[in-house]
Amino acid sequence: GAVVSQHPSRVICKSGTSVKIECRSLDFQATTMFWYRQFPKKSLMLMATSNEGSKATYEQGVEKDKFLINHASLTLSTLTVTSAHPEDSSFYICSARVREGLSRETQYFGPGTRLLVL
Amino acid sequence: QKEVEQNSGPLSVPEGAIASLNCTYSDRGSQSFFWYRQYSGKSPELIMSIYSNGDKEDGRFTAQLNKASQYVSLLIRDSQPSDSATYLCAVRGVGFQKLVFGTGTRLLVSP
């Protein structure tokens, strides 16, 4: 399957600082990437859909000014958590959509970034 | 009604048995169906995709789709302790919409 990487894999930061997470599609071009968040023992929660060259589409309840998404190229999307607070501590996972035929698409996930805000 | 429903489990099976994981969905127009495996502390990993009614086999895994009943399942033959994980069912509707995930079924395979 397609390979998606994320960096960093783990980050610890102080409350009030901003953290940038990168998501890259390594062997394919991804016009659409997705950002998810997952709290311990909870379900995946879609935060936003990132489209190359356009503004991201945020899910209801997700603050777009707090979670800045940039998808400037076909292989890179970034999520910046601005003014992070302890309640933002979570597992952030990106996913990239791959076309595999005329009407078939598959989503592959990156390894995730564990954020701890002190 | 949730869009994609799964029993949260845990589903416990002994090593070597067949594990049967089930998923129902509410959007009758759904066209693409996926099973992901997620180990504790890790991100989801794609196991199978299925698009047509019937069975699709890949190694020890078989996905089954019944669009009339709005039901998709995953069978794991010869279950191994390493199969112990949470299995997520995901469904996509008409067009290239976002995937809708179930809450996952936790599978425990005992040696």
Chai-1 contact restraints between the chains, C-beta under 6 A:
chainA,res_idxA,chainB,res_idxB,connection_type,confidence,min_distance_angstrom,max_distance_angstrom,comment,restraint_id
A,G1,B,L46,contact,1.0,0.0,6.0,A-B,restraint_1
A,S43,B,T103,contact,1.0,0.0,6.0,A-B,restraint_2
A,L44,B,F101,contact,1.0,0.0,6.0,A-B,restraint_3
A,I93,B,S43,contact,1.0,0.0,6.0,A-B,restraint_4
A,E105,B,F96,contact,1.0,0.0,6.0,A-B,restraint_5
A,T106,B,S49,contact,1.0,0.0,6.0,A-B,restraint_6
A,Q107,B,L99,contact,1.0,0.0,6.0,A-B,restraint_7
A,F109,B,S43,contact,1.0,0.0,6.0,A-B,restraint_8
A,F109,B,P44,contact,1.0,0.0,6.0,A-B,restraint_9
A,P111,B,S43,contact,1.0,0.0,6.0,A-B,restraint_10
A,G112,B,S43,contact,1.0,0.0,6.0,A-B,restraint_11
